Amino acid sequence: MRTADTGRQELAATAEVFLDGFEEILRDACATGRRLTREEIESRRALGARAAEAGHGWRALVRAHLAVGRACRPPAADPDSVLAVVEQAVDAFADGYERAQRVVVRKEEAARREFIDDLLHGRGDPGQLAARSERFGLRLSRAHAVAVAEAPEPCDETDPVARQVAGELFARFENRRILLTTKDGRMVCIAPGDQEDVLTHFARLVHAVTGAGQVALGRPRKGAVGIGHSYEEALNALDVAQRMGFDDPLLRAADLLVFPVLARDRQALVDLVQHTLGPLERARGGPRPLLDTLTAYFDSGCVAAAAARQLSLSVRALTYRLERIHSLTGSDATDPDHRYTLQTAVLGARLLDWPARELWTGAVPEA
């Protein structure tokens, strides 16, 4: 049980180690009315740096200085002179303490960034990563999921947007084991896989703060390697959303698994798009209007009236376009037997950025 005597003993121990020579300096300065010499100021700075490196709290150190000032003040000394000496000593001590703190913070931040890079990219020994993770609040024995936020403007951890999101997230989930950082201009949040409320709230915060941010959630996975896989899934989901024109503020990688499957065999996808939709290039005005017609038709659940409204066309004009597609490709979008192939080809065209990108040049984007 901690007592007042224990507290005084700890304070005395702190004074003995980090106030070495302060009593002599104070007595001499009070007796002569002088101020601290350059050597004395440097000695206070050095002790302040040692105190910071040892992890001692600032409040106890200040109390220790004041306690020495009260105990060692000569009875006839001018109180203002004593206070001036104590102030000068504490100021030098604080300067050394703060400098050392900044060095420690920079080292901690460098170690944190190295850990995050190793974790997200699957580098390093899994056992060592697990040991390092405890220092940053993660337990890699659990499954974790990663959310990646794409804001309208790239940001780092000093950006006001990232700081506001971090402040509000940790204010709400201060007792959760989560890690929030920035990577390549995006915000990244790592949370236990069974705490999706953290990641969805992160997504809401990003959208609220930026007004237009988009967040992708990777699937929960176990271990250090699993976090890297979840991160890659979230990045791929953002990439798919950009290619497909999805503007949902929250994307779930689990809901977009069909797109990596389609893109896995790129040459087969190119062949499908070229064989199924390539004949649309013979249409007057090129393939884009007819491709947009198919996209709207499939997105509307194959309801002609809804697709026509989306394209600002009459139902008759939409029907004519579907018939034109049938005559050019031999595939009927209204026929269930043809619909799957056409719809898959349309998805592939969006993934491959066709017709803006030529399929037969071999310039196929990475999936």
N, C-alpha and C positions, 0 to 999 in steps of 0.2 A: 504494500500500500504506500502510495506516494504521500509524503508529509511536507510541511513547510521547511523542516530541517533538511530534508533530502534536496529540496529545491535550492536552498542556500548553499549546500555543499556542491551541487552541480554548478551553480553560478561561480562559486569560488574556484572550482577546477577550471572552468572556462577562463576566468581572469588570470589564473596562474600560467596557463599555456599561451594565450593570445594577447595578454596585456603585459608581456615581459618587458620590464624596464619602464613602464608607464608611471609607477609611483615615484621613481627617482626623477624622471623628467618633470613631473608635475610639481614636486617639492622644490626643485631647483628653479623652475620657471616662476613659481609663485614668490620665491624668496628674492629673486632678482627683477621680477617684472618683465622678463623677456618673453619672446615667442619661441616656438619650436625652430630648431635649426633644420637645414636641408637634410642632414643625415638622420635626424630624428623623424622627420616626416617620411623619409624613405623606409625607415624601419617600421613605422606604423602601416604603411602601404603593404609591405611584405607580410606582416602579420595578418592583415586583412585578407590578403590573397590566400594565405595558408588556412584561415578560418573557413573561407568559402569552399576551398578544395576539400576540406574535411567534412563539409556538409552541416556546419553549425548554423543555427537560426540567427537571423539578424537582430531580433528583439532581445534575445539573451545577451548578445554581445554589447549592445547599447546600454542595457541595464548594468552590465559589468563595468563599463567605463564610468557611468554615473556613480556607481557604488564606490569605486576607487576615488573619484573626485570628492565625494563627501567625506570618506574616511581619511584621506591624506591631506586635506586642506589645512594649512597652518592657521592657528586661531587668529593671528593678526593679518592674514592675507586679505587683500581686497576681493570680495566675491566676484566682481566683474572680471578681474584678472584671471581668477581660477576658471570661470566659465569660458573665457576666451581661449585658454589653453586646452580645456577639455573639448571645446568646439573644434579647434584646429586638429587635435589628435583624432577625434571621431571622423572628421571630414577626410583626413588622409587614410584612415583605416577603411572608410566606406569606399574610397576611390579604388584601393587595392581589392577590396571585396567584390565590387561591381565588375572590375576588369576580369577578375578570375571567373566570376559568374558567367560573363559573356563568352569566355573561352570554353567553359564547361558546356554552355548551351550550344555553341557551335559544334563542339565534339559530339554532343548528344544528337544534334540534328543530322550531322554527317552519318552517325551510326544508324539513325532511324531511316534515313534515305537509302542507305546501303541495304538494310534489312528489307525494306519495302520492295526495292528493285529485285533482290534475290527471291523474295516471296512471290511476287507477281510473275516473274519470268522463270520460276522453277530452278533457280541456280543454287548451288551449294548442297551440302549434306543435309538430308531431311532431319536427322537427329540434332544437328547443330542449329538448324532453323527453329526446331521446336524449343530448344533451350533458350534461344534468343527471343522467341516470341513472348515468353512470360514477362519479359522486361517491358514490352510494349502493350500488354494487356490482352494477349490472345492465348488461347489454349488449343493447340493444333490437334489434340486428340479428338476434338469435336469437329463436326461438319461446319463449314462456313460458306457463306454466299457473298458475292461481290456485286456491288452496284456501281456503275460508271455513269457520270453525268457529263453531258455535252452542253455547255453554256454557249450563248451567242458569241461571246468573246473568250479566248483562251485565258486561263487564270492559273496563278500559283497560290501557295499558302499565305502570301502577304496580301493578296487581292482582297478588297472589301467584301466581295461576294462570297468568297470561300470562307472568310473569317466570320461573316454573319451566319452562314449555314452551319459552320462548326459550333459557334456559340449557342445557337438555338437547339441544335441536335443534342449537344452534351448537357444543356440545361434540362432537357426532358429525359434523357437516358443516361444520367451521370453514373449510375451504378452498373451499367451494362459493359460487357467487354467488347468494345468496338474500336475500330481504327479508321480514322479519317485522314486523307492525305490528298495530294494532287499529283498527277502523272501526265506528262505530255500535254499540258494545258487543260486537262479534264480533272474533275473531282472524283475521288474513289472512296467508297465506304465499304468496309469489311465488317460483317457481323455474324454471330452464330446462326447456323442454318435454320434453327427453330424460332428465330426472332425476326420474322419477315416484317413485323410492324416497324422495326428500326429502319429497314431499307425503304419501305413505302413512305414513311414519314420523311426520310431523306429526300426522296423523289418529290414529295409535295413542297418541301422547303426550297429545293432548287428551282422548281417551276414558279413558286411564289416570289422568290427573290429576283430571279432573272426575267420572269415574265414570258420566257419562251424556251426554257431549258428542256432537254430530253434526257431521260434516265433509263438505262437498260440494266436488268437484273439477270445475272448468271444463276445457274442452278446450284443448290447446296452440294458441296463435295467435301470429302474427308481429307485431312492431312494437309501438309504444305503444298504438295503437288496439286491437290484438289483446289486450293485457292487460286493457283495459277490457271487452272482449267476454267474455273468459274469466271475469272477476269477475262480470259480470251473469249468466252461465250458472250459476255456482256459487250465487249468491243465488236464482235462479229454482229451482234444484234443491232448495234448502232449503225454499222456499215450497211447491213441489209435495209434498215429503215431509210437510210439516205438514198440507196439505189431504188428502192420501191416507192419512195415518196410517202412513207408513213409519217404522220405528224403527231402520233399519240405521245403524250408527255411521259407515259410509263410503258416500257417494252419489257416483255419477259422472254428470255431466251428459249424457255420451254415451249412457248407458243409459236416460235419461228423455226423450229427444227427442220421443217420441210425445205427451207432455203439452203442450208448447208448440204443437205442430202442432194438437192438438185445440182448444186455447184461443185460437188465433190469430183465428178467426172466431167470436166469442162468440155472435153472434145465431144462427148456424147450429147451434152447440152447444146453445143454449137450445131451439131448435126440435126438435132431435133428442131431447133429454131429455124435453121436454114431450110430444112425439108418441109416443115409445116407452114411457116410464115413467109419464107423467101418469095413465093409467087406474088405476095402483096406488093412487091416493088414494081410490078407491071401496072398497078393502078394509076389513074391520072391523079397527080398530086402526091405520088409516093405512098409508102406504106403507113405513115404516121396517122392519118385520120382513121383508117380502118383498124389499126392496132389500138388506138384510143377507144374506138367503138367496142372492140372486144373486151378491153379492160373495164370499161364502164358496165358492160352487159354482165360480165362475171361478178364484178364487185357489187352489183345490185341484186345478186341472187338469180340472175337470168330473167329478170322482170323487165320486159321491153319498155313499159311506160316509165318506170323509175330510171332506167338507163337513158332514155330520151330526155327526161328532165335534167339529168346530170350534164348532158352534152348540149342542152338548149336546142334540141331537135324535136321535130314532130315524130310521133310513133311511126308514121309512114316512112319518113326519111331514114329512121333507124332500121326499119325492116328492110328497106332497099339496100342499106350498107351491109347488113347481115347476108342478104342474098348475093351481093357482089363478092363478099368474102368466100361464100360457098362456091361460087363459079370459078374464082381464081385458085383456091386451095383444094377444092374437092372435099372440104370438111364443113359440116353444117353445125354451127354453134347451138342450134335449137334441138339437135339430135343427141340424146344422152350417150350414144355409142361414140360420137365424135367429140363430145364436149370435154372429156377428160384430157385428151391429147391436145386440143386447142388451148385449154386453160393452162396446162403445164407449159406449153410452148410460150404462152403470153408471159407467165411468170419468169421463164428462162430469159425471154427478151429483155425484161426489166432488169434482171440480174446482170445481163451481159451488156446493158446499155445499147441495145439495138433498137432502131436503125442508126442512131447517132454514131455508133462504132461499127465498122465493117467486120462481118463475121469471118470472112475468108482470108483475111490478112494475117490471121494468127494472133492479132492483138487482143487477147482476151484478158480482162481484169482479174486480179486475184480475188478469190472468194473469201 
